[in-house]
Amino acid sequence: MAFSSQPCSPSLPSHRRSPLVLLHGFGAGVALWSQNLDSLSGSGPVYSLDLLGFGRSSRPQFITDPEAAEEQFVDALEEWKERVGIDEMLLLGHNLGGYLAAAYTLKYPQRVKHLLLVEPWGFPARPVNPNPSSIPVWIRAMGAFMSPFNPLAGLRLAGPLGKTYCMLVQTIWSDFKQKYSSVFDDNTVSDYSYHLNAQDPSGETAFNDMTVPYGWAKRPMLERIGQVPADIPISFLYMDPAQALTVIRGAGHYVFADQPEDFNQTVLQILAKDER
C-alpha cells in the first residue's frame, strides 16, 4: 500500500507533545488542513494523511462487507503508523475520519493518547421511522435510485464537465471556495477537490458499502464507543451547541475551514490539558 502524508515539524522545540495525526473526511484530502497545520504544529509534530482509497494514497479494492471494509481502513492506518515510527499519538478525525479514528482507537487503544472527533460521521443509528409515508415520495424515489451508486458518481459520469459539477456541489456546500479565500484567490480548492474525486472511487465505494440510506452507518459507532478505555480522553467538536461539549461558533460542517483560528486554538487548548 502507498500512503500520502504531510508531516509538519513544530516551530517551538521547547516542548514535545505526542504527535497529532489528522484524518480527513469523505471525499477530502490532506490539503484541506492547509489553514491548520502551522498553528497546530506550534507545540509538537503534526501529521496529516490521505485515507486509504482517497487522495494520493493507493486505491485498492475493498471488501464489500462493512465490517471488513472498516477493518481495512483501520489496518492501513496502523501500517502507516508503523512505517512512520510513531509509538503513541493524538488522533483527530473529521467526518468519516472521525468514525475511523474511533474504530482505530477501539482496536489499538494502547496507541492513542487522546481521541478528538470533529463533526464525526456514522455515530447514531438510523432512526426507526414508524411512518415511512412521512418521507416525501421524491426523496424515497431518489434514495432508491441512487443507493446502488457511489455518492460522487455524477462527477465522474460528467466527464469533461466534472469540474463544473464539482464547483456546483461546492456552491451548495456554503461556498467552499470562500472558506480558503485567505490562502487561495483562484480555483485551486475547486480543482483540488475535483481531482481528488475524479479518480478510481476506491474509498468512496467502501464508504457506500458501509452506509444505509440516507447516509447512516451500517455499524453505528455510538453502539461501540463506550468500549474505549476510560483513561483515553474523547473530545467532540461540533457546530451545533446542543450536540457538543466543545463548540466552534459561526462554523459549519467544515469546522476547521470555516473558523480556522478558533478551531486551532480550541484543539491546542484541549491538548494542553493532557500535558498538565
N, C-alpha and C positions, 0 to 999 in steps of 0.2 A: 504494500500500500504506500502511496505517496501522500504527504500532507503539506499543505501550505500554511505557514505560520509566520507571525510577525513578533519577534522579541523586541522589547523596549527597555533599555537599561535605565536604572534610576539616576536622576541628576544629583541627588543628595546621598553621598555614600556613608553618612554618619550613622544610619540605622538600616538594618537589613531585615525586613519582614519576609515572611514566606512569599513565594511568587504568586501573583494574581493571574489567573487564567480566565480569559473571556471567551464565551461561546455564543456565537451569533444565532439569530432566529431563522425561521423558514425563508428560503429564497434570498438570503443575505450573504455577506462575506466580511472578511477582516477589515476592509477599508471603511466600513460604516462606523467603526470605532475611532475614526480619524480625529474627532473633537475631544477624545477622552484619553488617548494614550499618554500624551505628555504629562498631563496633570496627575493621572493615576500612577505614573511611574516615578513620581517625585519622592516617594517613601519606600520604594522597593521595586523589584523586577516585575514586569507585566508581559504576558504572552497572550496573543490572540491567534486563533487558528480557524481555518475553514473546516467545518464539519465534514466528515466522510460523505462523499456524494454531492458536495456543494462547493462553490467557488473554484479554487485551483487545486483542491485535493482530488485524489483519484475517485473515479465514479464506478464502483463495482456493481454487480447485480446483487441486490439484497434479497434475502429470503422473504417470501411473501407473508409468512406468519408474523403477526405484530410483535409477539414476544421475542422471536428470533431476530427480527429487524432491529428492535431496541437493543438487543444484546450485541449486534454487530456495531452499532454506533458506540456503545459503551466500551467494547473491547478495542475499538480503533483509538479511542481517547486514551486508554491505558497504554496501548502500544506507543502512541505519540509521547506520553509522559515518560516512558522508559527510555525512549531514544533521546529525549532532551536531557534526561538525568535529574528529574525533579523528584524529591522524596515526599514532600508534603506541600499542598497548595491551597490557596483560597480560590474557590471555584464560583464564578459568576456567569449565569446564563440568562439570555433573553429569549422569550417566546419558546420555540422548540428547543433552543439551547438550555433554557431553564428546566424543561422536562428531562432532557438528557443529563444535565448536571445532577438533578435529583436521583435519576436512575443510576448514575455512576457512583454517587455517594452511598446508595443502598448496597451496591456490590463491593465497593472498595472504601469503606468508611475510614480505614486507617490512613488513607491518602489525603483526606480532606480536612482542613482545619476550620474552615467556615464556608457555608453554602449561602450564596446570595442569589435570589431569584427575582428577576426583573420582568414583570408582566408575563409570567410563565404560561405557556400553553399546556393543555392536557391535564389539568388538576381535577376539576369537578367532573362527575359523571354526567352523561347526557340526561337531562330531566325526563322523567316519565310523564308523558302528556296523555292524560286520560281522555282527551277530546281532540284527536288528530284533525278534525274538521276545522278547528280554530286556526290552523296554519293555512294561510292563503293558498288557493289552488295553484297559482303560478309558481309559488315557492316550492311546493311539493313536486310539481312537474319539473322544474329546473333542477331540483336536487336529484330526482330520479334519472334525469337525462345526463347530468354531469358526474354522477357517482362513479361510473367506470373510468373516467378520465382523470389525468393529473390536474392539479389546480391551475397550473400555468401552461396548459397545453395550447391555449389560444395564442400565446406569444410565439410558440414555435410554428404553429399552423399558419400564422400570419406571414411567415417568410420574410421578404424584404420590408414588409410593413411592421415587423416586430418591434422596432424602436418606437414607432408611433403608438403601438399598442401599449408598450411599457410606459411611455410618457402619459398616456391616458390613465392608466392604472395609478400612476404616482400622483396625478392631479386629484384623483378620487381619494387617495391617501393623504389628504390635507397638505398638498403641495410639497412633496418630498424634496424637490429641488431647493425650496426655500429653507429647509432645515439645515442645509450645508452652505448657505449663502456666504457665511463668514470664511469659508475655506475655498469654495469654488464659485466663480461668477459665470460659468458656462454650463454645458450639458454633461459635464464629467460624471455626475452621480447617476443621471439617467442612462448614459452609455454603459457605465459600470454595471448597473442593475440589469440592463438588457443582456450583456454578455455573461453575467453570472447564470442567467436562467435560460439562455438560448442553447445551451449545450445539452448533452445527454442527461435526462432528468432522473438520475440515479437516486439521489437522496429524496427528491420530490416524490418519486414512486414509492419509496419506503414510507414516507410520511403519509401518503394516501392510503397505504395498506394498514397504517396504524390508526386510521381515522374512520369514524362513522359520521353520516350526515347529521348536523351540518357543521363540521369542524370539531366534533368532540372526540376525545381519545378512546380507543377501544379498551385500553388498560389505564383507567384514571389514576393519576398519581396520588390523589388525596386518600385513596384506599390503602396506600403503602407508605406514605411519607412518615407516618408515626413509627416506622421501624428504624429510622435513622437514629443512631445512638444519641442519648440525651446530652452528651458532652460536646456535640458538634452544633455550634450556633447556626440557626437558619434565619436569614433576613429576607423579607419580602418587600419589594419596591413596586408600587402601583401608581397609576394616575388618579385613581378614584379613592378619596379619603375614607369611604365606607368600607374599603376592602383591605386596607393595609395598616401595618404598624408604622411604616415609613412612607411618606407621600412626597412626590415631586410636583409641586403645584404649577399649573399652567402647562403641563406636559400631556401629550397624547400617548399612544401605544409605544412609539419610539421615544421613550423617556430620555435616553442618553443623547438623542439628537435634538429633541425639542427644547430641552433645558440643560445643555451640557455642563455648564458651570455648576448649577445646583446639583446635578447628578453626580459629578465628580467629587464635590465637597461632601455630599451625603455618603458616598461609598467610602471615602477616606476617613470620615468620622466613625463609621461603623467598624472599619478595620483597625482604627486606632484603639478602640476599646479592647481588641484582642491582645494588644501589646502591654496593657496596664497590669 
